[in-house]
């Protein structure tokens, strides 16, 4: 399956479903590979985003130097725009108080969308909720009215956003629940794992929705669950 078709399919499922499917593919549960704190979705009704990670660190508390600032920002935007698409910005705010200033608002969401970036996951903040690019999903840890001295520090290196370790080029799936990294080796196995989970869970859900449901019926449903292959 080509990447675009696979990503289109994965966008049909919420991020908790993808997290469960990864457990099926890998044959175990894990406490790693997903965000561990609440994120605010700028557009909760948008479908999940799936794309290749562009990793960035930012800070807001230190005044930037005027010399070379424009060139550095253009180098950052060039990084966002090149390589595999669609991209998802994964942005670690390295300030002692993350979110002091918002990197994400009206201008940056429109610029990133135009450069092939479909969303962001950040421990930083966002603003301009009513003026953001409506197709661009922003998942941020907080809101801020100001951009302060926000600036890109580095990009293309590993980051940690709310417990999610991400490297440049990782495949990321995210929605209003949070984000997960999908190992590339697991990508093509995810749809089949989702199908298996759906057929197994149907045994439990169908039983629970029928009149007269009780623990004995639940025990039978679990036995049927185990028989689904």
Protein Blocks (a to p, Z undefined) as FASTA:
>chain_A
ZZklmmmmmmmpcfklmmmmmmmmnopacfehiafbdcddfblmbccdddddddddddfk
bccdfehklmmmmmmmmmmmgmjdddddddddfbfbghkaafbdfklmmmmmmnopabdc
dfbdcehklmgcfkbccddfbdcfbekjadcfbghiacdeehiacdehiacdddfkbccd
ddfklmmmmmmmmmmmmmmmmmmmmmmmpghiafklmmmmmmmmmmpZZ
